[in-house]
Amino acid sequence: MKPTIKQLEALYWAGKLGSFQAAAAHLHTSQSAIAKRIAELREIFQVRLIDPAYRHAKLTDHGQRLLAAAEEVLHANERLMERMGYPFGFTGVLRLGVSELVAVTWLPRLIQEVKLQHPQAVIELEVGAGGSILDLLKAGKIDLALVPGHTWGEQFESEELAEVEFQWMASPRLGCPNRILTNAEFSSYPMLVHSRHGIGTQLFAQWLRRNGISNHRVFTANSMTVMVQLTVGGLGLSSLPTEYVRQFIEDGKLVRVRTSARLPRVKYFAVYRNRAEYPFLETLIPLAKSLCDFSLTGATFS
């Protein structure tokens, strides 16, 4: 008896992700199916592949050797499908995690294009603050993160997608002077900040500390769209992505608040574990770069 692709996939992802549960989620199947396929491999090769002394899926030496061989076979299978012009593209599960700003701007167009190019792909989506999304990536619960940031752990690879300009904004009814504010003036206004788990929020907090600005009247919103509405409603200053709120500026509902130091531009990245392990990234990341548009028009379906 020879091993099947499904059996090799089960061992490969259990070994890479560290558990039957994570492998099952990635392959869109059940834990019992993963266990059955790995048990079948054990019968085929007559060697123990998983060390029972550990609670997680720790491979034995035989298991590690088979994982390396399985990786070669799975990559060869992908290349074969590509060369033969397989019409359905990627057919597995794409577990995607994104920050809210991505979700409310260009994510709908990205999903639309993925479904057009890979109609049999299954997309599982997580939306949250950048820090929370990275935690999911670390835990092996998602395959790809589209998030803001600047540094990642050694276990990750990343590619820059775009830089996003943020500016301090306020409602005209707040009465901010149309000139550069002193630190004392800036601190006198209430401030609205995004989720404390947000990577962008951490960058702006650093900006405040570097410029010696303190503000004890801080209100937290866990939604970008809510924060925009609260700012338009005159509840305080907030740092908002310029292109996303451009229509509010043109309509006179928001004004820029001038400071002596500009806010840092926030870089957005595609972050993942190992590009070689996820063949679909070869097409997905260039697609994300081409569609990356953080204005409200970026959310419009073509």
ROMIFI-772703 format. One line per 8 residues: number of its first residue (from 1); for each residue x, y, z of N, C-alpha, C, O. Coordinates in steps of 0.05 Angstrom, whole numbers, plus 5000, padded with zeros to 4 digits. Example, Ala and Ser with C-alpha at 12.3 -4.5 7.8 and 13.67 -1.06 7.14 Angstrom:
2
1) 5264 4886 5156 5246 4910 5156 5264 4934 5156 5285 4934 5169 | 5257 4955 5142 5273 4979 5143 5258 5001 5157 5268 5023 5161;
END
This chain:
302
1) 5017 4976 5000 5000 5000 5000 5018 5025 5000 5038 5026 5014 | 5010 5045 4984 5025 5070 4983 5009 5092 4997 4985 5092 4997 | 5024 5112 5008 5010 5134 5022 4996 5152 5002 5005 5155 4979 | 4974 5164 5011 4959 5183 4994 4967 5211 5000 4980 5217 5021 | 4959 5230 4983 4964 5258 4988 4950 5267 5014 4962 5282 5029 | 4926 5258 5018 4911 5266 5043 4925 5256 5068 4926 5271 5088 | 4936 5232 5067 4951 5222 5090 4976 5238 5095 4982 5245 5118 | 4991 5245 5074 5015 5260 5077 5009 5289 5086 5023 5300 5103;
9) 4987 5300 5076 4978 5327 5086 4972 5327 5115 4979 5345 5130 | 4959 5306 5125 4952 5304 5153 4977 5304 5170 4978 5318 5190 | 4997 5287 5164 5021 5286 5179 5036 5313 5177 5047 5323 5197 | 5038 5324 5153 5053 5348 5149 5042 5371 5166 5058 5385 5179 | 5016 5376 5165 5005 5398 5179 5003 5394 5209 5005 5413 5225 | 4999 5369 5217 5000 5363 5246 5028 5369 5257 5031 5380 5279 | 5049 5361 5242 5076 5366 5250 5083 5396 5250 5096 5406 5268 | 5074 5410 5229 5081 5438 5226 5065 5456 5246 5077 5475 5257;
17) 5040 5449 5251 5023 5466 5268 5023 5456 5297 5013 5471 5314 | 5032 5432 5302 5036 5423 5329 5012 5410 5342 5013 5403 5366 | 4990 5406 5327 4967 5392 5339 4949 5381 5318 4948 5392 5295 | 4933 5360 5325 4913 5350 5306 4891 5370 5302 4881 5373 5280 | 4885 5385 5323 4863 5405 5320 4870 5426 5300 4854 5433 5283 | 4895 5437 5301 4903 5458 5282 4905 5447 5254 4897 5460 5235 | 4915 5422 5251 4916 5409 5225 4889 5405 5213 4884 5410 5190 | 4870 5397 5230 4842 5393 5221 4830 5419 5212 4816 5419 5192;
25) 4835 5440 5227 4824 5466 5220 4835 5475 5193 4821 5486 5176 | 4861 5471 5190 4875 5480 5165 4865 5465 5141 4861 5476 5119 | 4860 5439 5144 4852 5422 5122 4821 5419 5120 4811 5405 5103 | 4807 5434 5137 4778 5434 5136 4766 5406 5139 4750 5398 5123 | 4776 5392 5160 4766 5366 5166 4764 5362 5196 4766 5382 5210 | 4761 5338 5205 4758 5333 5234 4784 5323 5246 4801 5312 5232 | 4787 5326 5272 4810 5315 5286 4812 5284 5283 4833 5273 5280 | 4789 5271 5283 4788 5242 5281 4798 5234 5253 4811 5213 5251;
33) 4792 5250 5233 4802 5243 5206 4832 5246 5204 4846 5230 5192 | 4843 5267 5217 4872 5271 5218 4885 5247 5232 4905 5236 5222 | 4874 5239 5255 4885 5217 5270 4884 5191 5254 4903 5176 5254 | 4862 5186 5240 4859 5162 5224 4880 5161 5201 4892 5140 5196 | 4884 5184 5188 4903 5184 5166 4932 5180 5175 4948 5166 5162 | 4938 5191 5198 4965 5187 5209 4969 5158 5219 4990 5146 5216 | 4948 5147 5230 4948 5118 5238 4952 5100 5214 4967 5080 5215 | 4940 5108 5192 4944 5092 5167 4972 5094 5157 4983 5074 5147;
41) 4985 5117 5160 5013 5120 5153 5031 5102 5170 5050 5089 5161 | 5024 5101 5196 5039 5084 5214 5037 5055 5205 5057 5040 5206 | 5014 5046 5196 5010 5019 5187 5026 5014 5162 5037 4992 5158 | 5027 5034 5144 5041 5030 5119 5071 5027 5124 5084 5009 5112 | 5083 5044 5141 5112 5044 5145 5121 5028 5169 5145 5023 5172 | 5102 5019 5185 5108 5002 5208 5128 5016 5227 5146 5003 5238 | 5124 5042 5232 5141 5057 5251 5123 5076 5265 5102 5085 5255 | 5131 5084 5289 5116 5104 5305 5123 5132 5294 5146 5139 5291;
49) 5102 5148 5289 5106 5175 5277 5102 5197 5297 5114 5218 5295 | 5084 5193 5316 5078 5213 5337 5087 5202 5364 5081 5179 5371 | 5101 5219 5379 5111 5211 5405 5088 5214 5426 5078 5236 5430 | 5078 5191 5437 5055 5193 5455 5062 5205 5482 5044 5210 5498 | 5087 5211 5488 5095 5222 5514 5087 5252 5515 5088 5263 5537 | 5080 5264 5493 5074 5292 5492 5045 5296 5486 5032 5281 5472 | 5034 5318 5498 5005 5324 5494 5001 5335 5466 4979 5331 5454 | 5020 5350 5455 5017 5360 5428 5028 5340 5408 5040 5320 5415;
57) 5025 5347 5383 5034 5329 5362 5064 5331 5357 5072 5344 5337 | 5080 5319 5374 5109 5319 5370 5117 5295 5354 5111 5272 5362 | 5130 5299 5332 5138 5277 5315 5163 5263 5326 5180 5275 5338 | 5164 5237 5321 5187 5222 5327 5208 5227 5306 5203 5242 5287 | 5231 5214 5308 5252 5217 5287 5241 5206 5260 5245 5218 5239 | 5227 5183 5262 5215 5172 5237 5194 5192 5226 5192 5196 5202 | 5179 5204 5244 5159 5224 5236 5171 5248 5223 5161 5258 5203 | 5194 5257 5233 5208 5280 5221 5218 5274 5194 5216 5290 5175;
65) 5228 5250 5190 5238 5242 5164 5215 5240 5144 5218 5248 5121 | 5193 5229 5153 5170 5227 5135 5159 5254 5129 5150 5259 5107 | 5159 5273 5148 5150 5300 5143 5166 5313 5122 5155 5326 5104 | 5193 5310 5123 5210 5322 5102 5204 5311 5075 5203 5326 5055 | 5199 5285 5074 5193 5272 5048 5165 5281 5039 5161 5285 5015 | 5146 5283 5058 5119 5292 5051 5119 5320 5039 5104 5326 5020 | 5136 5337 5050 5138 5365 5040 5146 5365 5011 5134 5380 4995 | 5165 5348 5004 5174 5347 4976 5152 5337 4958 5147 5347 4936;
73) 5137 5316 4967 5116 5305 4951 5093 5325 4947 5083 5328 4925 | 5086 5339 4969 5064 5359 4967 5071 5382 4949 5054 5392 4934 | 5096 5391 4950 5105 5413 4933 5105 5404 4904 5097 5418 4885 | 5114 5379 4900 5114 5368 4872 5086 5365 4862 5081 5370 4838 | 5067 5358 4879 5039 5356 4871 5028 5383 4863 5014 5385 4843 | 5035 5404 4878 5027 5431 4871 5038 5439 4843 5023 5450 4827 | 5064 5434 4839 5076 5441 4813 5063 5425 4790 5059 5436 4769 | 5056 5400 4795 5043 5384 4775 5016 5396 4767 5010 5398 4743;
81) 5000 5404 4787 4974 5415 4782 4977 5441 4766 4961 5447 4748 | 4997 5458 4773 5001 5483 4759 5009 5478 4730 4998 5491 4712 | 5027 5459 4725 5037 5454 4698 5015 5443 4680 5014 5448 4656 | 4997 5428 4692 4975 5416 4676 4951 5435 4674 4930 5428 4663 | 4955 5460 4684 4934 5480 4681 4909 5473 4696 4887 5477 4685 | 4912 5462 4720 4889 5454 4736 4870 5478 4739 4878 5498 4749 | 4845 5475 4729 4827 5499 4727 4816 5510 4753 4806 5532 4753 | 4818 5495 4774 4805 5505 4799 4824 5518 4819 4815 5525 4840;
89) 4849 5520 4811 4868 5534 4829 4870 5522 4856 4868 5497 4860 | 4874 5539 4876 4876 5530 4904 4849 5519 4914 4829 5532 4910 | 4850 5495 4926 4825 5482 4933 4822 5478 4964 4803 5466 4973 | 4842 5487 4979 4841 5482 5008 4828 5505 5023 4811 5520 5012 | 4835 5506 5048 4824 5527 5066 4844 5549 5070 4867 5544 5077 | 4836 5573 5065 4853 5597 5071 4843 5610 5096 4821 5621 5097 | 4859 5609 5117 4852 5621 5143 4866 5648 5144 4890 5650 5147 | 4850 5669 5141 4860 5696 5137 4852 5714 5161 4829 5714 5170;
97) 4872 5728 5172 4867 5747 5193 4874 5775 5184 4895 5779 5172 | 4856 5794 5189 4861 5822 5180 4854 5842 5202 4837 5836 5219 | 4866 5865 5200 4859 5887 5218 4833 5899 5208 4825 5895 5185 | 4820 5915 5225 4794 5926 5217 4796 5945 5193 4778 5945 5176 | 4817 5961 5192 4819 5980 5170 4821 5965 5143 4809 5975 5123 | 4835 5943 5142 4835 5926 5118 4806 5916 5113 4797 5917 5090 | 4793 5907 5134 4766 5895 5130 4746 5915 5119 4729 5907 5103 | 4747 5940 5127 4727 5960 5119 4735 5975 5094 4720 5992 5084;
105) 4758 5968 5082 4766 5982 5057 4768 5961 5034 4749 5957 5019 | 4791 5948 5032 4796 5933 5007 4792 5902 5011 4796 5888 4991 | 4786 5893 5034 4782 5864 5038 4760 5852 5020 4764 5831 5009 | 4737 5866 5018 4716 5854 5000 4725 5849 4972 4719 5828 4960 | 4741 5867 4961 4752 5863 4934 4771 5841 4933 4772 5825 4914 | 4788 5838 4954 4807 5816 4955 4793 5789 4955 4800 5771 4940 | 4772 5786 4972 4758 5761 4973 4744 5756 4947 4743 5733 4938 | 4733 5776 4935 4719 5773 4909 4739 5762 4888 4732 5743 4873;
113) 4763 5773 4887 4783 5764 4867 4793 5735 4874 4797 5719 4855 | 4797 5729 4899 4805 5702 4907 4784 5682 4898 4791 5661 4888 | 4758 5688 4903 4737 5670 4895 4735 5667 4865 4728 5645 4855 | 4741 5688 4850 4741 5686 4821 4764 5668 4811 4760 5652 4793 | 4787 5671 4823 4811 5656 4813 4812 5628 4825 4822 5610 4813 | 4800 5625 4849 4801 5599 4863 4773 5592 4873 4768 5594 4898 | 4754 5585 4856 4726 5582 4864 4722 5560 4884 4701 5560 4898 | 4740 5541 4887 4736 5520 4906 4751 5525 4932 4750 5508 4950;
121) 4764 5548 4935 4777 5554 4960 4756 5561 4981 4736 5573 4975 | 4762 5554 5006 4745 5560 5029 4760 5581 5045 4783 5576 5054 | 4748 5605 5050 4761 5626 5064 4749 5628 5092 4725 5631 5096 | 4766 5625 5112 4759 5629 5140 4771 5655 5150 4795 5659 5148 | 4755 5674 5159 4763 5701 5164 4763 5708 5194 4744 5702 5208 | 4784 5721 5203 4785 5733 5230 4791 5763 5227 4810 5770 5213 | 4775 5780 5240 4779 5809 5239 4784 5818 5268 4768 5811 5286 | 4805 5834 5272 4810 5843 5299 4833 5863 5300 4843 5871 5279;
129) 4841 5870 5324 4865 5888 5327 4890 5873 5318 4891 5848 5320 | 4909 5888 5308 4933 5876 5297 4947 5857 5316 4956 5835 5308 | 4949 5864 5342 4962 5847 5362 4947 5821 5366 4960 5800 5368 | 4921 5822 5366 4904 5798 5369 4907 5780 5345 4908 5755 5347 | 4909 5792 5321 4912 5776 5297 4939 5762 5297 4941 5738 5289 | 4960 5775 5306 4986 5763 5307 4987 5740 5327 5000 5720 5323 | 4972 5743 5349 4970 5721 5368 4958 5696 5355 4967 5674 5361 | 4938 5700 5338 4926 5677 5323 4946 5664 5304 4947 5640 5301;
137) 4963 5681 5292 4983 5671 5274 5004 5655 5289 5012 5633 5280 | 5012 5665 5312 5031 5650 5329 5020 5623 5338 5035 5604 5339 | 4994 5623 5343 4982 5598 5353 4975 5579 5330 4965 5557 5335 | 4981 5586 5306 4976 5569 5283 4946 5567 5275 4938 5549 5262 | 4930 5587 5284 4902 5587 5279 4894 5601 5253 4872 5599 5243 | 4913 5617 5242 4909 5629 5215 4935 5624 5199 4956 5618 5211 | 4933 5627 5173 4955 5623 5155 4969 5649 5147 4993 5649 5141 | 4953 5670 5145 4963 5695 5135 4950 5718 5150 4926 5718 5155;
145) 4966 5738 5157 4956 5762 5171 4962 5787 5154 4984 5790 5143 | 4942 5804 5151 4945 5830 5137 4941 5851 5158 4918 5858 5165 | 4963 5861 5169 4962 5878 5193 4983 5901 5191 5002 5899 5175 | 4979 5922 5208 5000 5942 5210 5022 5933 5228 5018 5915 5244 | 5045 5946 5226 5067 5940 5244 5093 5948 5233 5095 5963 5214 | 5114 5938 5246 5141 5945 5237 5161 5923 5242 5180 5920 5227 | 5158 5908 5263 5177 5886 5269 5161 5861 5276 5139 5862 5287 | 5173 5838 5269 5160 5812 5274 5180 5793 5286 5204 5798 5283;
153) 5171 5773 5299 5189 5753 5310 5203 5737 5288 5195 5738 5265 | 5225 5724 5295 5240 5709 5276 5224 5686 5263 5231 5677 5241 | 5202 5678 5276 5186 5656 5265 5169 5664 5242 5156 5648 5229 | 5168 5691 5236 5151 5701 5215 5167 5712 5192 5190 5721 5195 | 5155 5711 5168 5165 5726 5145 5143 5746 5138 5120 5743 5146 | 5151 5767 5124 5131 5788 5118 5139 5803 5092 5162 5803 5083 | 5118 5815 5080 5122 5832 5056 5105 5857 5060 5082 5855 5067 | 5118 5879 5055 5103 5905 5058 5082 5908 5036 5087 5902 5012;
161) 5058 5916 5044 5037 5921 5025 5034 5950 5018 5031 5957 4995 | 5035 5968 5038 5030 5997 5034 5037 6012 5059 5039 6001 5081 | 5041 6038 5055 5044 6057 5077 5018 6074 5079 5008 6083 5058 | 5008 6077 5103 4983 6092 5106 4988 6117 5123 5000 6116 5144 | 4980 6140 5112 4983 6165 5127 4960 6169 5147 4937 6166 5140 | 4968 6175 5171 4948 6182 5192 4952 6211 5200 4975 6221 5200 | 4931 6225 5207 4932 6252 5217 4913 6255 5241 4893 6242 5243 | 4920 6274 5258 4902 6281 5280 4878 6296 5268 4881 6314 5252;
169) 4854 6287 5275 4830 6299 5265 4811 6307 5287 4813 6297 5310 | 4793 6325 5281 4772 6333 5300 4748 6344 5285 4750 6351 5262 | 4726 6345 5299 4703 6359 5288 4706 6389 5290 4718 6398 5309 | 4697 6404 5270 4698 6433 5272 4685 6444 5298 4694 6465 5308 | 4665 6430 5308 4651 6440 5332 4669 6439 5356 4662 6451 5377 | 4692 6424 5355 4710 6423 5378 4726 6449 5381 4736 6455 5402 | 4727 6465 5359 4739 6492 5360 4769 6492 5362 4780 6510 5374 | 4783 6473 5350 4812 6473 5350 4823 6496 5332 4812 6500 5310;
177) 4843 6511 5342 4853 6533 5326 4866 6523 5300 4877 6501 5299 | 4864 6540 5279 4875 6533 5253 4905 6541 5252 4913 6557 5235 | 4920 6529 5270 4949 6534 5271 4962 6511 5287 4947 6493 5297 | 4988 6511 5288 5001 6489 5303 4996 6492 5333 5000 6513 5344 | 4986 6471 5345 4979 6472 5373 5003 6467 5391 5021 6452 5383 | 5004 6481 5413 5025 6474 5433 5017 6448 5446 4995 6438 5444 | 5037 6436 5460 5032 6411 5474 5009 6415 5495 4993 6397 5498 | 5010 6437 5508 4989 6443 5529 4962 6445 5516 4942 6434 5527;
185) 4960 6458 5493 4934 6460 5480 4924 6433 5470 4901 6426 5473 | 4943 6418 5459 4935 6391 5449 4925 6374 5472 4905 6360 5469 | 4939 6375 5494 4931 6359 5517 4905 6367 5530 4893 6352 5545 | 4895 6391 5523 4871 6401 5536 4845 6389 5524 4824 6391 5535 | 4848 6376 5500 4825 6364 5487 4822 6335 5494 4842 6321 5498 | 4798 6325 5496 4794 6296 5499 4806 6281 5475 4807 6292 5453 | 4814 6256 5480 4826 6241 5459 4812 6214 5456 4805 6200 5475 | 4808 6206 5431 4796 6180 5424 4818 6162 5413 4832 6170 5394;
193) 4821 6138 5423 4841 6120 5413 4828 6093 5406 4807 6086 5417 | 4840 6079 5387 4830 6053 5379 4838 6033 5400 4851 6039 5419 | 4829 6008 5395 4834 5986 5414 4863 5986 5425 4882 5990 5410 | 4866 5982 5451 4893 5982 5463 4910 5959 5453 4934 5959 5456 | 4897 5939 5440 4913 5917 5428 4922 5923 5400 4936 5906 5387 | 4914 5946 5390 4921 5953 5362 4950 5961 5360 4960 5976 5377 | 4964 5951 5339 4992 5958 5335 4995 5988 5329 5013 6001 5338 | 4976 5998 5312 4977 6027 5306 4973 6044 5331 4986 6065 5333;
201) 4956 6035 5350 4953 6050 5375 4978 6052 5390 4984 6072 5402 | 4994 6030 5390 5020 6030 5404 5039 6050 5391 5054 6064 5405 | 5039 6052 5365 5056 6071 5351 5048 6100 5358 5066 6117 5362 | 5022 6106 5360 5014 6133 5367 5020 6140 5396 5026 6163 5402 | 5018 6120 5413 5025 6124 5441 5054 6131 5444 5061 6148 5460 | 5071 6118 5428 5100 6125 5428 5104 6154 5418 5121 6168 5429 | 5088 6162 5398 5090 6189 5388 5083 6210 5410 5097 6230 5413 | 5062 6204 5425 5054 6222 5446 5076 6224 5467 5082 6246 5477;
209) 5088 6202 5475 5110 6202 5495 5134 6217 5485 5146 6233 5499 | 5142 6212 5460 5165 6226 5448 5162 6256 5448 5181 6271 5451 | 5137 6265 5444 5132 6293 5442 5123 6306 5468 5114 6329 5469 | 5125 6290 5490 5119 6301 5516 5090 6309 5520 5084 6327 5535 | 5072 6295 5507 5043 6302 5509 5029 6281 5527 5031 6257 5522 | 5016 6291 5547 5000 6274 5564 4971 6282 5563 4965 6306 5561 | 4954 6262 5565 4925 6268 5564 4911 6247 5581 4912 6223 5576 | 4897 6257 5601 4884 6239 5620 4855 6234 5612 4841 6217 5623;
217) 4845 6249 5592 4818 6245 5583 4818 6229 5557 4815 6240 5535 | 4822 6203 5560 4825 6185 5537 4801 6165 5537 4795 6152 5557 | 4789 6164 5514 4766 6145 5510 4774 6125 5489 4785 6132 5468 | 4769 6099 5495 4777 6077 5477 4753 6067 5462 4732 6062 5473 | 4756 6063 5436 4736 6051 5419 4748 6026 5405 4771 6028 5396 | 4734 6004 5404 4745 5980 5392 4737 5977 5363 4740 5955 5351 | 4728 5999 5351 4720 5998 5323 4729 6024 5309 4724 6046 5319 | 4742 6021 5286 4750 6045 5271 4726 6061 5261 4726 6085 5263;
225) 4706 6047 5252 4682 6062 5242 4668 6077 5265 4658 6099 5261 | 4667 6065 5288 4656 6078 5312 4672 6102 5319 4662 6124 5325 | 4699 6099 5319 4717 6121 5326 4713 6145 5307 4714 6168 5316 | 4710 6139 5282 4706 6161 5262 4680 6176 5269 4679 6200 5269 | 4659 6161 5275 4633 6174 5281 4634 6190 5307 4623 6211 5309 | 4649 6179 5327 4652 6194 5352 4668 6220 5348 4663 6241 5360 | 4688 6219 5330 4704 6242 5324 4687 6263 5309 4688 6287 5315 | 4672 6254 5290 4653 6272 5275 4633 6284 5294 4624 6307 5290;
233) 4626 6269 5315 4606 6279 5334 4618 6298 5354 4603 6309 5371 | 4644 6304 5353 4657 6324 5369 4665 6315 5397 4668 6331 5415 | 4669 6288 5400 4676 6278 5427 4706 6280 5433 4714 6276 5456 | 4722 6286 5413 4751 6288 5419 4768 6287 5394 4758 6284 5371 | 4794 6289 5398 4814 6286 5376 4819 6256 5372 4816 6240 5390 | 4826 6249 5347 4834 6221 5342 4853 6221 5318 4852 6238 5301 | 4870 6200 5318 4888 6196 5295 4874 6178 5276 4868 6155 5282 | 4869 6188 5252 4853 6173 5232 4868 6171 5205 4883 6189 5198;
241) 4863 6150 5190 4876 6147 5164 4865 6168 5144 4840 6168 5140 | 4882 6184 5133 4873 6207 5117 4855 6199 5094 4834 6210 5090 | 4864 6178 5078 4848 6171 5055 4821 6160 5063 4801 6164 5049 | 4820 6145 5085 4794 6133 5094 4774 6154 5101 4750 6150 5097 | 4783 6177 5112 4764 6198 5121 4764 6222 5102 4753 6243 5109 | 4776 6219 5079 4778 6242 5061 4751 6255 5054 4748 6279 5053 | 4730 6239 5050 4704 6249 5044 4693 6266 5067 4679 6286 5062 | 4698 6257 5092 4689 6272 5115 4703 6300 5116 4691 6319 5124;
249) 4729 6300 5108 4744 6326 5107 4732 6344 5086 4727 6368 5091 | 4727 6333 5062 4717 6349 5040 4689 6359 5046 4681 6380 5037 | 4673 6344 5062 4646 6352 5069 4646 6371 5093 4624 6380 5101 | 4669 6377 5104 4671 6395 5127 4663 6383 5154 4659 6398 5173 | 4662 6357 5155 4654 6344 5180 4678 6338 5198 4676 6334 5222 | 4702 6338 5185 4727 6335 5200 4747 6356 5191 4747 6364 5168 | 4765 6364 5209 4787 6382 5202 4813 6370 5213 4813 6356 5233 | 4834 6376 5199 4860 6367 5209 4869 6384 5233 4865 6408 5233;
257) 4881 6371 5252 4892 6384 5276 4922 6386 5272 4935 6365 5270 | 4933 6410 5272 4961 6414 5265 4978 6412 5290 4972 6423 5311 | 5000 6397 5287 5019 6393 5309 5047 6398 5298 5052 6396 5273 | 5066 6403 5316 5093 6409 5306 5107 6384 5295 5124 6386 5277 | 5100 6361 5305 5112 6336 5295 5090 6320 5281 5068 6316 5292 | 5096 6310 5258 5076 6294 5243 5074 6266 5254 5093 6255 5265 | 5051 6254 5251 5048 6226 5259 5063 6208 5241 5066 6214 5217 | 5073 6186 5251 5088 6167 5233 5069 6154 5213 5046 6148 5220;
265) 5078 6149 5189 5063 6134 5170 5063 6105 5179 5083 6094 5188 | 5041 6092 5177 5038 6064 5187 5040 6045 5164 5025 6047 5144 | 5059 6026 5166 5063 6006 5145 5045 5982 5150 5042 5973 5173 | 5033 5972 5129 5017 5948 5130 5032 5925 5116 5044 5929 5095 | 5030 5902 5128 5045 5879 5118 5028 5854 5114 5007 5852 5127 | 5037 5837 5097 5027 5809 5096 5047 5793 5112 5071 5792 5106 | 5038 5780 5133 5055 5765 5152 5047 5736 5152 5024 5729 5153 | 5067 5718 5151 5062 5690 5150 5086 5675 5161 5107 5687 5167;
273) 5083 5649 5164 5105 5633 5176 5127 5627 5156 5150 5634 5161 | 5120 5613 5135 5141 5605 5115 5127 5603 5088 5109 5587 5084 | 5136 5619 5070 5123 5621 5044 5123 5594 5029 5104 5588 5015 | 5144 5579 5033 5146 5553 5019 5125 5534 5028 5118 5515 5014 | 5115 5537 5053 5094 5519 5063 5066 5525 5053 5048 5509 5055 | 5063 5549 5042 5036 5558 5033 5037 5567 5004 5040 5591 4998 | 5035 5548 4985 5039 5555 4956 5020 5577 4947 5027 5592 4929 | 4996 5578 4959 4976 5598 4949 4986 5627 4954 4976 5645 4942;
281) 5006 5631 4972 5016 5658 4977 5030 5669 4952 5032 5694 4949 | 5039 5652 4934 5053 5661 4910 5034 5679 4893 5043 5697 4880 | 5009 5673 4894 4989 5689 4879 4974 5709 4897 4966 5730 4888 | 4970 5701 4922 4953 5717 4940 4967 5743 4947 4954 5764 4948 | 4993 5743 4954 5006 5767 4963 5008 5788 4941 5002 5811 4945 | 5016 5780 4916 5016 5800 4894 4987 5811 4889 4984 5835 4883 | 4967 5794 4893 4940 5803 4889 4932 5824 4911 4920 5844 4905 | 4941 5818 4936 4935 5837 4958 4949 5864 4953 4937 5885 4957;
289) 4974 5863 4943 4988 5888 4937 4974 5904 4915 4972 5929 4917 | 4963 5891 4895 4950 5905 4873 4924 5917 4881 4915 5937 4869 | 4910 5906 4901 4884 5915 4910 4885 5933 4934 4864 5945 4942 | 4908 5936 4946 4910 5950 4972 4903 5980 4968 4917 5995 4955 | 4880 5988 4980 4870 6015 4976 4855 6022 5002 4833 6011 5007 | 4866 6040 5018 4855 6046 5044 4835 6069 5044 4829 6080 5065 | 4825 6076 5021 4803 6096 5020 4777 6082 5021 4775 6057 5017 | 4755 6097 5026 4729 6084 5026 4722 6073 4999 4706 6054 4997;
297) 4732 6084 4977 4727 6073 4951 4739 6046 4947 4731 6031 4929 | 4760 6040 4964 4772 6014 4962 4754 5991 4968 4759 5968 4961 | 4732 5997 4982 4713 5976 4990 4693 5970 4968 4677 5952 4971 | 4693 5986 4947 4673 5983 4926 4680 5958 4909 4702 5955 4899 | 4660 5941 4904 4663 5918 4887 4665 5928 4858 4652 5946 4850 | 4682 5913 4843 4684 5920 4815 4663 5906 4799 4661 5909 4774;
END
